[in-house]
């Protein structure tokens, strides 16, 4: 008898989750999303169009369809307590309960947890709930700071003094968002992401991956939800040493142990975004779910049975032997509407030609009578896989070039030139 697994969410990340489950044995996929993703719908036995944060409706649907496990893609339903609502109906959720999800949804909670439990990698910080207090703090400090809204911002709310804003612009931004902010030391180095499967106690790491938040080539322009990402064939990066990687993983283990000590067991995907500094990895943030676009890279490389992994996570019996990835490089390139992120063109027709061997994932897109149209967020993505980064990048590039219409993408993601800049920067600061 097939396991009925519910995928919650309708973006590129969730298409990757559904695609990985479709390669599993004895799995029947059900899905809930705010608007139909044609890629997820094609893989699903049934689709329920519903806002993912309507947690009672989602939980009722899951119960009515005999769902065994629900796997949650976006952070908003976790913040709303979907895992709690499912648990009340006896349904296991691969995604933490509301209080544990505060690791992502409340930046003040995250930093205080790290501070109170003596976890390494926590930058200097101060939290504020009054805009004028926060502005006075800026006036009293000569150094540039990172300005982070305490709550969720879809990956777009963080502003860096000296990079996005000057001192007066920083204070204006704090007032604009109401003063609920964490102000942190500005970290200098190279970012990398380490994600892990977590069964409540045990963590199994995934390959390192690096996202590109900035809208335009050369890492310029406003932050976005992510324009693309890449991973290397050895599952690490030349600018991250084994010691760096081990330290980052140890920090993640300590965070899960701290949550357990607080009575907040964590089952789900843990995303650790780190800045590799001259003094080792520092925590930029944690997310309580797979990254988007990073999920498309890593789930494409996953060679073990994803449904079986979810079962081991739910039962608290996950081991490293349960998780394997292909020894390949991957490159993901997101196509976004012209004008994204500030003024995206909506409802523009797209034509998808022959994209060769690349893997296609749909995100914020509609399909009417076989014709695709853009929406207001990231449209679709291509993932290339190869024995080398160059091979993977060429495959992703060919996929992106096969699409015509009012969309654009970053051609530099996954290129050797970008990688060399990362290597040279780390060599310089160390």
PLY file of the C-alpha trace (Angstrom):
ply
format ascii 1.0
element vertex 430
property float x
property float y
property float z
element edge 429
property int vertex1
property int vertex2
end_header
0.00 0.00 0.00
1.34 3.42 -0.95
2.27 5.99 1.69
0.21 9.14 1.23
2.49 12.16 1.62
1.26 15.75 1.54
3.43 18.50 0.06
2.48 21.94 1.41
3.41 24.93 -0.78
3.41 25.83 -4.45
6.84 27.19 -5.41
10.01 25.88 -7.01
11.18 24.39 -3.72
7.93 22.45 -3.36
8.12 21.25 -6.97
11.55 19.86 -6.06
10.11 18.16 -2.96
7.34 16.57 -5.04
9.78 15.55 -7.76
12.04 13.82 -5.21
9.04 12.01 -3.75
7.95 10.93 -7.24
11.24 9.01 -7.48
10.49 7.20 -4.21
8.93 3.77 -3.97
5.38 3.29 -2.66
4.54 7.00 -2.37
1.34 8.74 -3.43
1.67 12.54 -3.51
-1.03 14.98 -2.40
-0.56 18.73 -2.46
-1.90 21.93 -0.93
-1.00 25.31 -2.40
-2.35 28.83 -2.70
-2.45 28.69 -6.49
-1.77 25.81 -8.80
1.82 24.98 -9.70
1.57 22.96 -12.93
4.66 20.91 -12.10
3.42 19.83 -8.67
-0.12 19.22 -9.96
1.19 16.84 -12.62
2.84 14.71 -9.92
-0.07 14.71 -7.47
-2.95 12.29 -6.98
-5.00 15.22 -5.70
-4.55 19.00 -5.39
-6.23 21.28 -2.87
-6.08 24.99 -3.66
-6.00 26.69 -0.29
-3.90 29.32 1.42
-1.15 27.34 3.20
-1.60 29.36 6.40
-5.26 28.27 6.73
-3.93 25.58 9.02
-7.26 24.09 10.10
-8.35 23.63 6.49
-5.00 22.08 5.55
-5.09 19.75 8.56
-8.69 18.73 7.81
-7.74 17.97 4.21
-4.80 15.87 5.36
-6.95 13.91 7.79
-9.72 13.38 5.24
-7.26 11.93 2.71
-5.45 9.62 5.11
-2.13 11.44 4.88
0.74 9.68 6.68
3.30 12.50 6.55
3.08 16.15 5.59
6.23 17.87 4.32
6.10 21.66 4.59
7.96 23.84 2.10
7.42 27.50 3.10
8.02 29.11 6.47
4.66 30.92 6.83
2.55 27.81 7.63
5.17 26.72 10.18
4.89 30.12 11.86
1.10 29.72 11.83
1.37 26.37 13.66
0.59 23.86 10.91
2.80 21.17 12.47
0.89 21.55 15.75
-2.49 21.32 13.98
-1.43 18.18 12.12
-0.03 16.57 15.28
-3.40 17.13 16.99
-4.89 14.89 14.30
-2.20 12.24 14.61
-0.39 13.24 11.39
3.41 13.48 11.42
4.81 16.71 10.04
8.24 17.08 8.49
8.63 20.63 9.69
8.97 21.94 13.24
6.16 23.00 15.52
5.42 26.70 15.94
7.64 27.34 18.96
10.64 25.49 17.49
10.14 27.26 14.14
10.87 30.54 15.97
14.48 29.67 15.17
13.62 31.25 11.80
10.50 33.29 12.44
11.89 35.29 15.38
15.47 36.48 14.97
15.60 37.74 18.55
14.65 34.26 19.81
17.37 32.68 17.65
20.13 34.97 18.88
19.05 34.68 22.51
19.00 30.88 22.23
22.57 30.88 20.90
23.71 33.33 23.58
22.00 31.58 26.48
23.39 28.17 25.52
26.90 29.40 24.73
26.76 28.34 21.08
29.68 29.51 18.96
29.25 31.50 15.78
26.81 34.07 17.18
27.70 37.60 16.07
27.44 40.56 18.42
23.85 41.81 18.44
21.20 43.87 20.18
17.42 43.54 19.78
15.00 46.48 19.77
11.24 47.03 19.77
11.34 50.81 19.63
12.65 52.60 16.51
14.18 55.53 18.38
16.12 53.25 20.73
17.48 51.40 17.72
18.44 54.67 16.03
20.26 55.85 19.16
22.18 52.58 19.17
23.31 53.27 15.60
24.39 56.80 16.55
26.44 55.39 19.43
28.34 52.90 17.24
30.90 53.83 14.61
30.92 50.41 12.93
28.53 49.37 10.17
25.73 47.04 11.23
23.34 44.52 9.72
19.69 45.55 10.17
17.39 42.54 10.45
13.63 42.75 11.00
12.77 40.37 13.84
10.00 38.62 11.90
9.69 37.01 8.48
10.49 39.03 5.36
10.78 36.38 2.63
14.54 36.78 2.49
14.30 40.42 1.42
14.23 42.47 4.61
17.86 42.49 5.72
19.81 45.66 4.97
23.55 46.11 5.48
25.05 49.47 6.38
27.94 50.29 4.08
26.42 48.08 1.41
22.71 48.87 1.05
22.38 51.93 3.27
24.35 54.79 4.79
23.86 55.74 8.45
20.88 58.06 7.87
19.32 55.59 5.45
19.65 52.88 8.09
17.74 54.94 10.63
15.06 55.80 8.07
14.67 52.08 7.27
14.32 51.18 10.96
11.58 53.78 11.37
9.88 52.58 8.19
9.58 48.99 9.46
8.48 50.02 12.94
11.64 49.40 14.94
11.21 45.65 15.55
14.83 44.86 14.64
17.96 43.01 15.57
21.11 45.03 14.93
24.20 42.88 14.41
27.86 43.31 13.68
28.52 43.34 9.96
30.18 40.08 8.97
32.90 40.10 6.31
33.69 36.93 4.40
32.05 34.46 2.02
28.62 32.96 2.55
27.82 29.28 2.36
24.77 27.23 3.25
24.75 23.93 5.11
21.42 22.15 5.42
20.60 19.03 7.39
17.84 16.48 7.83
16.79 16.47 11.52
14.77 13.74 13.24
14.48 15.45 16.60
17.90 14.35 17.84
20.08 13.29 14.94
21.30 15.54 12.12
22.48 14.29 8.72
24.20 16.99 6.65
23.68 17.75 2.97
26.24 19.06 0.45
27.27 22.70 0.80
25.49 25.09 -1.54
25.73 28.83 -2.18
22.77 31.07 -2.99
22.84 34.40 -4.86
20.41 36.88 -3.31
21.23 40.00 -5.32
19.01 40.74 -8.31
21.70 41.44 -10.89
24.96 40.02 -12.19
28.04 40.91 -10.23
26.08 40.62 -6.96
24.54 44.08 -7.24
21.00 45.38 -6.79
18.33 44.65 -4.18
18.04 41.36 -2.34
15.59 38.81 -3.73
14.28 35.46 -2.60
17.28 33.99 -4.43
18.31 34.20 -8.10
20.06 30.83 -8.20
22.58 28.62 -6.47
25.35 26.11 -7.08
27.11 23.19 -5.43
30.39 21.41 -6.21
31.10 17.80 -7.12
32.97 17.20 -3.83
30.00 18.62 -1.87
32.15 21.42 -0.44
33.77 24.66 -1.67
37.41 25.63 -2.23
36.93 28.59 0.13
35.55 26.40 2.96
38.00 24.15 4.79
37.04 20.84 6.38
37.47 22.55 9.75
35.06 25.33 8.70
32.49 22.77 7.57
32.84 20.72 10.76
32.47 23.85 12.90
29.31 24.84 11.05
27.80 21.39 11.50
28.74 21.38 15.20
26.92 24.71 15.62
23.80 23.19 14.06
24.00 20.17 16.35
24.32 22.48 19.36
21.27 24.47 18.25
19.12 21.32 18.04
20.41 20.23 21.46
19.55 23.69 22.84
16.01 23.46 21.46
15.61 20.05 23.08
16.87 21.48 26.36
14.18 24.16 26.07
11.51 21.47 25.52
11.19 22.28 21.79
12.04 19.15 19.78
12.77 19.85 16.12
11.83 17.53 13.24
12.39 18.84 9.73
14.99 20.46 7.52
17.44 22.84 9.18
19.03 25.48 6.97
22.17 27.11 8.31
23.40 30.17 6.46
26.96 30.97 7.46
29.49 33.68 6.77
32.97 32.22 6.55
35.03 34.93 8.25
38.70 35.29 9.10
37.84 33.69 12.45
35.72 30.85 11.10
32.02 30.42 10.34
29.50 32.81 11.89
25.73 32.31 11.75
23.89 34.72 9.47
20.56 32.99 10.08
18.76 29.70 10.43
15.75 28.70 8.39
13.30 26.05 9.56
12.87 24.51 6.10
14.65 23.81 2.82
16.07 26.82 1.04
14.61 28.00 -2.25
16.47 27.68 -4.65
18.90 25.39 -2.78
16.32 22.60 -2.50
16.33 22.25 -6.28
20.10 21.70 -6.34
20.25 19.17 -3.54
17.07 17.20 -4.12
18.10 16.77 -7.76
21.36 15.20 -6.50
19.63 13.01 -3.88
20.07 9.33 -4.77
18.44 7.70 -1.74
14.69 7.22 -1.30
13.25 10.56 -0.13
10.03 9.01 1.16
12.08 6.59 3.29
14.13 9.51 4.65
10.95 11.31 5.71
9.78 8.15 7.48
13.05 7.89 9.39
12.83 11.57 10.33
9.30 11.13 11.62
10.25 8.08 13.70
13.49 9.59 15.09
15.68 6.86 13.56
17.59 8.70 10.82
21.25 7.74 10.23
23.88 8.96 7.74
23.55 5.63 5.91
19.98 6.60 4.95
21.10 9.64 2.93
23.21 9.64 -0.24
23.88 12.27 -2.90
25.42 11.89 -6.34
29.07 13.04 -6.51
28.13 15.73 -9.03
28.10 19.50 -9.30
24.81 21.35 -9.69
23.79 24.83 -10.86
20.32 26.35 -10.49
19.31 29.45 -12.45
16.01 31.18 -11.67
14.14 33.07 -14.37
12.21 36.03 -13.01
9.78 38.55 -14.57
11.27 41.67 -16.06
11.28 44.34 -13.34
11.65 41.83 -10.49
11.85 42.37 -7.55
10.68 46.01 -7.44
8.14 46.16 -10.31
7.69 42.66 -11.81
5.73 42.35 -15.05
2.69 40.17 -14.45
0.78 38.02 -16.95
3.41 38.00 -19.70
3.39 35.01 -22.05
6.34 32.61 -22.01
7.51 30.03 -24.50
9.64 27.13 -23.25
11.71 25.54 -26.00
13.99 22.50 -25.97
15.93 22.73 -22.70
18.02 19.62 -23.26
19.20 17.71 -20.22
18.46 20.41 -17.63
15.85 19.81 -14.94
12.89 22.22 -15.05
11.10 23.38 -11.92
8.03 25.61 -12.00
7.57 28.34 -9.39
5.25 31.38 -9.62
3.70 30.67 -13.01
0.29 29.91 -14.46
-0.65 27.64 -17.33
-3.81 28.29 -19.35
-4.66 26.06 -22.32
-1.05 24.93 -22.50
0.32 28.50 -22.46
2.53 29.74 -19.61
2.31 33.21 -18.06
4.48 35.05 -15.54
3.22 36.13 -12.13
4.77 38.64 -9.72
7.53 36.49 -8.25
10.19 34.05 -9.44
8.87 32.18 -12.47
10.75 28.94 -13.08
14.22 27.46 -12.67
16.57 25.13 -14.44
19.05 22.87 -12.69
22.07 21.53 -14.51
24.07 18.58 -13.18
27.57 17.55 -14.27
30.86 15.97 -13.29
32.26 19.50 -13.01
30.83 22.90 -12.17
31.43 24.01 -15.77
29.36 21.13 -17.13
26.52 21.80 -14.71
26.56 25.54 -15.47
26.47 24.96 -19.23
23.45 22.67 -18.86
21.56 25.16 -16.68
22.49 27.97 -19.07
21.14 26.03 -22.07
17.88 25.53 -20.21
17.52 29.20 -19.36
18.30 30.19 -22.95
15.43 27.98 -24.15
12.82 30.31 -22.62
11.57 33.36 -24.50
9.39 36.11 -23.08
9.60 38.97 -20.57
11.91 37.20 -18.13
15.56 37.53 -17.18
18.13 35.60 -15.17
21.68 35.91 -13.90
24.12 34.42 -16.36
27.01 34.55 -13.88
25.64 32.04 -11.35
27.77 28.92 -11.21
30.54 30.32 -13.38
34.23 29.80 -12.74
34.75 33.56 -12.59
32.39 33.90 -9.61
34.02 30.95 -7.86
37.50 32.44 -8.35
36.36 35.71 -6.79
35.13 33.82 -3.73
38.44 31.96 -3.41
40.49 35.14 -3.82
38.39 37.01 -1.25
38.82 34.29 1.40
42.56 34.16 0.70
42.71 37.93 1.20
40.86 38.04 4.52
42.66 35.05 5.97
0 1
1 2
2 3
3 4
4 5
5 6
6 7
7 8
8 9
9 10
10 11
11 12
12 13
13 14
14 15
15 16
16 17
17 18
18 19
19 20
20 21
21 22
22 23
23 24
24 25
25 26
26 27
27 28
28 29
29 30
30 31
31 32
32 33
33 34
34 35
35 36
36 37
37 38
38 39
39 40
40 41
41 42
42 43
43 44
44 45
45 46
46 47
47 48
48 49
49 50
50 51
51 52
52 53
53 54
54 55
55 56
56 57
57 58
58 59
59 60
60 61
61 62
62 63
63 64
64 65
65 66
66 67
67 68
68 69
69 70
70 71
71 72
72 73
73 74
74 75
75 76
76 77
77 78
78 79
79 80
80 81
81 82
82 83
83 84
84 85
85 86
86 87
87 88
88 89
89 90
90 91
91 92
92 93
93 94
94 95
95 96
96 97
97 98
98 99
99 100
100 101
101 102
102 103
103 104
104 105
105 106
106 107
107 108
108 109
109 110
110 111
111 112
112 113
113 114
114 115
115 116
116 117
117 118
118 119
119 120
120 121
121 122
122 123
123 124
124 125
125 126
126 127
127 128
128 129
129 130
130 131
131 132
132 133
133 134
134 135
135 136
136 137
137 138
138 139
139 140
140 141
141 142
142 143
143 144
144 145
145 146
146 147
147 148
148 149
149 150
150 151
151 152
152 153
153 154
154 155
155 156
156 157
157 158
158 159
159 160
160 161
161 162
162 163
163 164
164 165
165 166
166 167
167 168
168 169
169 170
170 171
171 172
172 173
173 174
174 175
175 176
176 177
177 178
178 179
179 180
180 181
181 182
182 183
183 184
184 185
185 186
186 187
187 188
188 189
189 190
190 191
191 192
192 193
193 194
194 195
195 196
196 197
197 198
198 199
199 200
200 201
201 202
202 203
203 204
204 205
205 206
206 207
207 208
208 209
209 210
210 211
211 212
212 213
213 214
214 215
215 216
216 217
217 218
218 219
219 220
220 221
221 222
222 223
223 224
224 225
225 226
226 227
227 228
228 229
229 230
230 231
231 232
232 233
233 234
234 235
235 236
236 237
237 238
238 239
239 240
240 241
241 242
242 243
243 244
244 245
245 246
246 247
247 248
248 249
249 250
250 251
251 252
252 253
253 254
254 255
255 256
256 257
257 258
258 259
259 260
260 261
261 262
262 263
263 264
264 265
265 266
266 267
267 268
268 269
269 270
270 271
271 272
272 273
273 274
274 275
275 276
276 277
277 278
278 279
279 280
280 281
281 282
282 283
283 284
284 285
285 286
286 287
287 288
288 289
289 290
290 291
291 292
292 293
293 294
294 295
295 296
296 297
297 298
298 299
299 300
300 301
301 302
302 303
303 304
304 305
305 306
306 307
307 308
308 309
309 310
310 311
311 312
312 313
313 314
314 315
315 316
316 317
317 318
318 319
319 320
320 321
321 322
322 323
323 324
324 325
325 326
326 327
327 328
328 329
329 330
330 331
331 332
332 333
333 334
334 335
335 336
336 337
337 338
338 339
339 340
340 341
341 342
342 343
343 344
344 345
345 346
346 347
347 348
348 349
349 350
350 351
351 352
352 353
353 354
354 355
355 356
356 357
357 358
358 359
359 360
360 361
361 362
362 363
363 364
364 365
365 366
366 367
367 368
368 369
369 370
370 371
371 372
372 373
373 374
374 375
375 376
376 377
377 378
378 379
379 380
380 381
381 382
382 383
383 384
384 385
385 386
386 387
387 388
388 389
389 390
390 391
391 392
392 393
393 394
394 395
395 396
396 397
397 398
398 399
399 400
400 401
401 402
402 403
403 404
404 405
405 406
406 407
407 408
408 409
409 410
410 411
411 412
412 413
413 414
414 415
415 416
416 417
417 418
418 419
419 420
420 421
421 422
422 423
423 424
424 425
425 426
426 427
427 428
428 429
